[in-house]
Amino acid sequence: MVCSACGKCGNSVATRISYALLLLVNSILSWVMLTPWAVHKLQNLTFDYVKINCPNGECYGWLAVQRINFALGLFHLILAALLFGVNSSKSPRATLQNRYWGPKIVTWAAFIVMAFLIPDRFFLVYGNYVSLVFAMVFLILGLVLLVDLAHTWAEYCLAQIEDTDSRVWRFVLIGSTLSMYLASVAMTAVQYAFFARHNCVMNQAVITINLLLWIIISVISVNPTIQEYNPRAGLAQAAMVAVYCTYLTMSAVSMEPDDNQCNPLVRAQGTRTTSVVIGAIVTMVTVAYTTTRAATQSLGLGDSSNGRIRLQDGYDHDLVTQQPTARREMRAEALRRAVDEGSLPADALLSDDESEAGGDPMNDDERDCTQYNYTVFHIIFFLATAWVATLLTLRVKADSDAGSDFSPVGRTYAASWVKIACAWLCHGLYLWTLVAPVLLPDRFELS
């Protein structure tokens, strides 16, 4: 279905979209398990098997969320182990990554059923400790990738300006920087206007701290000493970090409970259920997209380009990567002669190899090497399942939405403080990338 919708998109693109959709469906299913309807069904279907520490059935949904995400996490861990060392789609194991979607979905469903047969005590430990640790690792990984993206974007724009001396790229760099700073100022003003009134001391403090932090990193970014050791550092990177951290802070104060009358969004009448549903779906889509983007970064954990053979004339292709069998040797030799004589294009060898393997060379963009590390990809998806489980199960009893059929995602002080801490940590990571070349000059070399 995804390949048909993508048309001529590469094989790796369709695969990544498919796994993101699977994570999205799994997340929405986990969220539905927190509704009273689902809890009632679980009580009937499990014949009260899920009953430990569950007064009035309060933790049926909690355990169901942990079970469903554990099942998908186990699914990704198994794939990570099976796909270790795969460097191109020519490997027989590569089909496990890019095909067999029917059996994969059946396996995922079977793991969910199996998870409901595991005793509750296991998930009480896993959900309260193991899953929480992996969720924090996922958040830190996302922050590292964000800081890396900020530097990559600014350095790419500067490289384009130096190579082409184009006014367009100057406008893009300056315009994006100003836009992100204006967005940061606007979001800060909105937070002060709606979430920092009266006795909302917590909101006033976190909003002010975030404002001071992004002003500090902006000033440090243009400091002469920093510029001497890293001339490409500047306001563009600081602006991206500022707008993201301001967004995190605004998300934190807008999703906290309203017990102190500091969150007017919770008191909005008429659209409460709609806002909860839309907010939850947007959150799940964001997690799926962020996970897919993070999982396709190399992170220095492996290079997927080692399967290529570069010829002397500079043409890069993967003509022969393994010794042909006796049955195919004569055919391969004839094709080589035809290619050498110029009667056939060089891709004839590759197309012949792919056709015998049953692949589609037209849409396969991983014939030479994989576009991303398969093992790392699935490990990060496993971390994402831990984050989804933690996000959904961070709840408090005293919530103004307690009468709603749908559980608001992340509307707790714990979830708010996780976002606030992530914003501060992101500022710290970016600040370290600025001062590290100054403090450790031997480990950094200017190009």
C-alpha positions as CSV (number, residue, x, y, z in Angstrom):
1,M,0.0,0.0,0.0
2,V,2.8,2.4,0.9
3,C,4.8,1.6,-2.2
4,S,1.7,2.2,-4.4
5,A,1.1,5.5,-2.7
6,C,4.7,6.6,-3.1
7,G,4.8,5.8,-6.8
8,K,8.4,5.9,-7.8
9,C,9.8,6.5,-4.4
10,G,12.8,4.5,-3.3
11,N,12.5,1.2,-1.5
12,S,14.0,2.6,1.7
13,V,11.6,5.5,1.8
14,A,8.6,3.2,1.6
15,T,10.0,1.0,4.3
16,R,10.6,3.9,6.7
17,I,7.1,5.2,6.1
18,S,5.7,1.8,6.8
19,Y,7.5,1.4,10.1
20,A,6.5,4.9,11.1
21,L,2.8,4.0,10.4
22,L,3.2,0.9,12.5
23,L,4.5,2.9,15.4
24,L,1.7,5.4,14.9
25,V,-1.0,2.7,15.0
26,N,0.6,1.0,18.0
27,S,0.7,4.4,19.8
28,I,-3.0,5.1,19.1
29,L,-4.0,1.6,20.1
30,S,-2.1,2.1,23.4
31,W,-3.9,5.4,24.0
32,V,-7.3,3.8,23.4
33,M,-6.5,1.2,26.0
34,L,-6.7,4.0,28.6
35,T,-10.4,4.7,27.9
36,P,-13.1,3.3,30.2
37,W,-14.6,1.3,27.3
38,A,-11.2,-0.4,26.7
39,V,-10.7,-1.0,30.4
40,H,-14.1,-2.7,30.7
41,K,-13.4,-4.9,27.7
42,L,-10.0,-5.9,29.2
43,Q,-11.6,-6.9,32.4
44,N,-14.0,-9.2,30.5
45,L,-11.5,-10.6,28.0
46,T,-8.8,-11.3,30.6
47,F,-11.3,-12.8,33.2
48,D,-9.7,-10.6,35.9
49,Y,-6.3,-12.1,35.1
50,V,-4.8,-8.6,35.1
51,K,-5.7,-7.7,38.7
52,I,-2.6,-7.1,40.8
53,N,-2.7,-3.7,42.5
54,C,-5.7,-2.7,40.5
55,P,-8.3,-1.3,42.9
56,N,-11.5,-0.6,40.8
57,G,-9.6,-1.5,37.7
58,E,-7.5,1.6,37.7
59,C,-4.3,0.0,36.4
60,Y,-5.9,-2.2,33.7
61,G,-5.1,0.5,31.1
62,W,-1.7,1.2,32.5
63,L,-0.6,-2.4,32.2
64,A,-2.2,-2.7,28.7
65,V,-0.2,0.3,27.5
66,Q,3.0,-1.3,28.8
67,R,2.2,-4.7,27.3
68,I,1.4,-3.3,23.8
69,N,4.5,-1.1,23.6
70,F,6.6,-3.9,25.0
71,A,5.4,-6.2,22.2
72,L,6.3,-3.7,19.5
73,G,9.6,-3.0,21.2
74,L,10.5,-6.7,21.3
75,F,9.5,-6.9,17.7
76,H,12.1,-4.2,16.8
77,L,14.8,-5.7,19.0
78,I,14.5,-9.1,17.2
79,L,14.7,-7.4,13.8
80,A,17.7,-5.4,15.0
81,A,19.5,-8.6,15.9
82,L,18.5,-10.4,12.7
83,L,19.6,-7.5,10.4
84,F,23.0,-6.8,12.1
85,G,25.6,-6.3,9.4
86,V,23.4,-6.0,6.4
87,N,25.0,-3.5,3.9
88,S,22.9,-3.7,0.8
89,S,19.5,-4.9,-0.5
90,K,21.4,-7.8,-2.2
91,S,21.8,-9.5,1.2
92,P,19.2,-12.2,1.7
93,R,18.4,-10.8,5.1
94,A,17.6,-7.4,3.6
95,T,14.2,-8.7,2.6
96,L,13.3,-9.0,6.3
97,Q,13.6,-5.2,6.5
98,N,11.8,-4.3,3.3
99,R,9.3,-7.0,2.6
100,Y,7.0,-9.6,4.3
101,W,4.7,-6.9,5.8
102,G,1.8,-9.4,6.2
103,P,3.8,-11.8,8.3
104,K,5.3,-8.8,10.2
105,I,1.9,-7.5,11.2
106,V,0.8,-11.0,12.2
107,T,4.0,-11.4,14.3
108,W,3.4,-8.0,16.0
109,A,-0.2,-9.0,16.8
110,A,1.0,-12.3,18.2
111,F,3.5,-10.5,20.4
112,I,0.7,-8.4,21.8
113,V,-1.3,-11.5,22.7
114,M,1.8,-13.1,24.2
115,A,2.4,-9.9,26.3
116,F,-1.0,-10.3,27.9
117,L,0.0,-13.7,29.1
118,I,3.1,-12.4,30.9
119,P,2.5,-11.9,34.7
120,D,1.8,-8.4,35.8
121,R,4.8,-8.2,38.1
122,F,7.1,-8.2,35.1
123,F,5.4,-5.1,33.7
124,L,5.3,-3.3,37.0
125,V,9.1,-3.5,37.1
126,Y,9.5,-2.9,33.3
127,G,7.1,0.1,33.2
128,N,8.3,1.8,36.3
129,Y,12.1,1.4,35.8
130,V,13.3,-0.1,32.5
131,S,10.9,1.7,30.2
132,L,11.5,5.0,32.0
133,V,15.3,4.7,31.5
134,F,15.0,3.9,27.8
135,A,12.5,6.8,27.4
136,M,15.0,9.2,28.8
137,V,17.7,7.8,26.4
138,F,15.3,8.5,23.5
139,L,14.7,12.1,24.6
140,I,18.4,12.8,25.0
141,L,19.1,11.2,21.6
142,G,16.5,13.5,20.0
143,L,18.1,16.6,21.6
144,V,21.5,15.6,20.3
145,L,20.1,15.2,16.8
146,L,18.4,18.6,17.1
147,V,21.7,20.4,18.1
148,D,23.4,18.5,15.2
149,L,20.7,19.6,12.8
150,A,21.1,23.3,13.9
151,H,24.8,23.2,13.1
152,T,24.3,21.2,9.9
153,W,21.7,23.7,8.6
154,A,23.8,26.8,9.3
155,E,27.0,25.3,7.9
156,Y,25.1,24.2,4.8
157,C,23.8,27.7,4.2
158,L,27.2,29.2,4.7
159,A,28.8,26.7,2.3
160,Q,26.2,27.6,-0.4
161,I,26.9,31.3,0.2
162,E,30.7,30.7,-0.1
163,D,30.4,28.5,-3.2
164,T,27.8,30.4,-5.2
165,D,27.8,33.9,-3.6
166,S,24.0,33.8,-4.1
167,R,21.8,36.4,-2.5
168,V,19.1,33.7,-2.3
169,W,21.0,31.7,0.3
170,R,21.9,34.8,2.2
171,F,18.2,35.7,2.4
172,V,17.4,32.1,3.4
173,L,20.0,32.1,6.2
174,I,19.1,35.6,7.5
175,G,15.4,35.2,7.0
176,S,15.2,31.8,8.8
177,T,17.2,33.2,11.7
178,L,15.0,36.2,12.1
179,S,11.9,34.2,11.7
180,M,12.9,31.7,14.4
181,Y,13.8,34.5,16.8
182,L,10.5,36.3,16.2
183,A,8.7,33.0,16.8
184,S,10.6,32.6,20.1
185,V,9.6,36.1,21.2
186,A,6.0,35.6,20.2
187,M,5.7,32.3,22.0
188,T,7.3,33.8,25.1
189,A,4.9,36.7,25.1
190,V,1.9,34.3,24.7
191,Q,3.2,32.3,27.7
192,Y,3.5,35.4,29.9
193,A,0.0,36.6,28.8
194,F,-1.9,33.4,29.3
195,F,0.1,31.0,31.6
196,A,2.0,33.3,34.0
197,R,-0.8,35.2,35.7
198,H,-1.6,35.7,39.4
199,N,0.1,33.1,41.6
200,C,1.5,30.9,38.8
201,V,5.0,31.0,40.2
202,M,6.2,27.8,38.5
203,N,5.2,29.0,35.1
204,Q,6.7,32.4,35.6
205,A,10.0,30.8,36.7
206,V,10.3,28.3,33.8
207,I,9.3,30.9,31.2
208,T,11.8,33.4,32.5
209,I,14.6,30.8,32.8
210,N,14.1,29.7,29.2
211,L,14.1,33.3,28.0
212,L,17.4,34.0,29.8
213,L,18.9,30.8,28.5
214,W,18.3,31.5,24.8
215,I,19.5,35.1,25.2
216,I,22.7,33.7,26.8
217,I,23.4,31.2,24.1
218,S,22.8,33.8,21.4
219,V,25.3,36.2,23.0
220,I,27.9,33.4,23.4
221,S,27.4,32.3,19.8
222,V,28.8,35.6,18.5
223,N,31.5,35.9,21.2
224,P,34.9,36.7,19.6
225,T,36.6,33.8,21.4
226,I,34.0,31.3,20.2
227,Q,34.2,32.7,16.7
228,E,38.0,32.3,16.7
229,Y,37.8,28.6,17.4
230,N,34.6,28.0,15.4
231,P,34.0,30.6,12.7
232,R,30.8,28.9,11.5
233,A,29.1,29.3,14.9
234,G,26.5,32.0,14.9
235,L,23.0,33.1,15.5
236,A,21.4,30.7,13.0
237,Q,22.1,27.7,15.3
238,A,21.2,29.6,18.4
239,A,17.9,30.7,16.8
240,M,16.9,27.1,16.0
241,V,17.7,25.9,19.6
242,A,15.8,28.9,21.0
243,V,12.6,28.3,19.0
244,Y,12.6,24.6,19.8
245,C,13.3,25.1,23.5
246,T,10.7,27.8,23.7
247,Y,8.2,25.5,22.0
248,L,9.0,22.8,24.6
249,T,8.4,25.2,27.4
250,M,5.2,26.4,26.0
251,S,4.1,22.8,25.5
252,A,5.0,22.1,29.1
253,V,2.9,24.9,30.6
254,S,0.0,24.3,28.2
255,M,-0.3,20.6,29.1
256,E,0.0,20.9,32.9
257,P,-3.0,20.3,35.2
258,D,-5.2,23.3,36.1
259,D,-5.3,22.8,39.8
260,N,-3.8,26.3,40.3
261,Q,-5.9,28.0,37.6
262,C,-2.7,28.5,35.5
263,N,-3.8,26.6,32.4
264,P,-6.8,28.3,30.6
265,L,-6.8,25.7,27.9
266,V,-8.1,23.0,30.3
267,R,-11.0,25.2,31.3
268,A,-12.1,25.7,27.7
269,Q,-15.6,24.2,27.4
270,G,-17.3,22.6,24.4
271,T,-14.1,21.5,22.6
272,R,-12.4,19.6,25.4
273,T,-12.8,16.1,23.9
274,T,-11.9,17.3,20.4
275,S,-8.8,19.1,21.7
276,V,-7.7,16.0,23.7
277,V,-8.2,13.8,20.6
278,I,-6.4,16.1,18.2
279,G,-3.6,16.8,20.7
280,A,-3.0,13.1,21.2
281,I,-3.0,12.3,17.5
282,V,-0.6,15.2,16.8
283,T,1.7,13.9,19.5
284,M,1.7,10.4,18.1
285,V,2.4,11.6,14.6
286,T,5.2,13.8,15.9
287,V,6.8,10.9,17.8
288,A,6.5,8.6,14.7
289,Y,8.1,11.3,12.4
290,T,10.9,12.2,14.9
291,T,11.7,8.5,15.5
292,T,12.0,7.8,11.8
293,R,14.2,10.9,11.2
294,A,16.4,9.9,14.2
295,A,16.6,6.3,13.2
296,T,18.0,7.1,9.8
297,Q,21.0,9.1,11.1
298,S,24.3,7.2,11.3
299,L,25.2,8.6,14.7
300,G,28.7,7.4,14.2
301,L,27.6,3.8,14.9
302,G,28.2,2.4,11.4
303,D,28.9,3.2,7.8
304,S,26.6,1.7,5.2
305,S,28.7,2.6,2.3
306,N,31.2,-0.2,2.6
307,G,29.5,-2.4,0.0
308,R,30.4,-0.2,-3.0
309,I,33.1,-1.1,-5.5
310,R,34.6,2.0,-7.2
311,L,36.2,1.4,-10.6
312,Q,39.2,3.3,-11.9
313,D,37.1,5.4,-14.3
314,G,35.2,6.8,-11.3
315,Y,31.9,5.0,-12.1
316,D,30.4,3.9,-8.8
317,H,28.3,0.7,-9.0
318,D,28.1,-2.7,-7.5
319,L,28.6,-5.0,-10.5
320,V,29.8,-8.2,-8.7
321,T,30.0,-8.6,-4.9
322,Q,30.1,-12.3,-4.7
323,Q,31.6,-15.2,-6.6
324,P,29.0,-16.5,-9.1
325,T,27.9,-20.2,-8.9
326,A,28.9,-22.7,-11.6
327,R,25.4,-22.5,-13.1
328,R,25.6,-18.7,-13.6
329,E,29.3,-18.4,-14.4
330,M,28.9,-18.7,-18.2
331,R,26.1,-16.2,-18.3
332,A,28.0,-13.7,-16.1
333,E,31.1,-14.1,-18.3
334,A,29.0,-13.5,-21.5
335,L,27.5,-10.4,-20.0
336,R,30.9,-9.1,-18.9
337,R,32.2,-9.4,-22.5
338,A,29.1,-7.7,-23.9
339,V,29.6,-4.8,-21.4
340,D,33.4,-4.6,-22.3
341,E,32.6,-4.4,-26.0
342,G,30.0,-1.7,-25.4
343,S,27.0,-3.7,-26.8
344,L,25.3,-3.6,-23.3
345,P,25.3,-1.0,-20.6
346,A,27.2,-1.6,-17.4
347,D,23.8,-1.8,-15.5
348,A,23.1,-5.0,-17.4
349,L,25.1,-7.0,-14.8
350,L,23.3,-5.3,-11.9
351,S,19.9,-5.8,-13.5
352,D,20.6,-9.4,-14.2
353,D,21.6,-10.0,-10.6
354,E,18.6,-8.3,-9.3
355,S,16.1,-10.0,-11.6
356,E,17.4,-13.4,-10.5
357,A,17.1,-12.4,-6.9
358,G,13.5,-11.3,-7.4
359,G,14.1,-7.6,-6.7
360,D,12.9,-4.5,-8.4
361,P,16.0,-2.6,-9.6
362,M,13.9,0.4,-10.7
363,N,12.7,1.3,-7.2
364,D,15.5,-0.2,-5.2
365,D,17.8,2.6,-4.0
366,E,19.9,0.3,-1.7
367,R,21.5,-1.9,-4.4
368,D,24.9,-0.4,-3.7
369,C,24.5,0.2,0.0
370,T,21.8,0.7,2.6
371,Q,20.6,4.3,3.1
372,Y,20.7,3.8,6.9
373,N,21.9,1.3,9.5
374,Y,19.1,-1.2,9.9
375,T,20.1,-2.3,13.4
376,V,20.4,1.2,14.7
377,F,17.0,2.0,13.0
378,H,15.2,-0.7,15.0
379,I,17.0,0.1,18.3
380,I,15.8,3.7,18.1
381,F,12.3,2.5,17.3
382,F,12.5,0.3,20.4
383,L,13.5,3.4,22.5
384,A,10.5,5.2,21.0
385,T,8.1,2.5,22.2
386,A,9.5,3.1,25.7
387,W,8.9,6.8,25.4
388,V,5.3,6.4,24.2
389,A,4.6,4.0,27.1
390,T,6.1,6.5,29.5
391,L,4.3,9.5,28.0
392,L,0.9,7.7,28.2
393,T,1.2,6.4,31.7
394,L,2.5,9.6,33.4
395,R,-0.9,10.5,34.9
396,V,-2.4,12.0,38.1
397,K,-5.7,11.2,39.6
398,A,-6.8,14.7,40.2
399,D,-7.4,15.9,36.6
400,S,-10.2,18.1,35.4
401,D,-10.6,15.7,32.4
402,A,-11.3,12.7,34.6
403,G,-14.9,12.5,33.3
404,S,-13.8,12.3,29.7
405,D,-13.7,9.1,27.8
406,F,-10.3,9.9,26.4
407,S,-7.1,10.3,28.4
408,P,-5.2,13.6,27.8
409,V,-1.7,12.8,26.7
410,G,1.0,14.2,28.9
411,R,-1.3,16.4,31.0
412,T,0.6,15.9,34.3
413,Y,3.2,17.9,36.2
414,A,5.6,15.0,35.6
415,A,5.3,15.2,31.9
416,S,5.5,19.0,32.0
417,W,8.8,18.8,34.0
418,V,10.2,16.3,31.6
419,K,9.7,18.8,28.7
420,I,11.1,21.6,30.8
421,A,14.2,19.6,31.7
422,C,14.6,18.6,28.1
423,A,14.6,22.3,27.1
424,W,17.3,23.1,29.6
425,L,19.3,20.1,28.6
426,C,19.1,21.2,25.0
427,H,20.4,24.6,25.9
428,G,23.3,22.9,27.7
429,L,24.1,20.6,24.8
430,Y,24.3,23.5,22.4
431,L,26.3,25.6,24.8
432,W,28.8,22.7,25.1
433,T,29.2,22.5,21.3
434,L,30.2,26.2,21.5
435,V,32.7,26.0,24.3
436,A,34.1,22.5,23.7
437,P,36.5,23.7,20.9
438,V,37.8,26.4,23.3
439,L,38.3,24.1,26.2
440,L,39.6,21.1,24.2
441,P,41.4,22.6,21.2
442,D,43.4,19.5,20.6
443,R,40.3,17.5,19.8
444,F,39.0,20.0,17.2
445,E,40.7,21.0,14.0
446,L,39.7,24.0,11.8
447,S,39.3,23.1,8.2
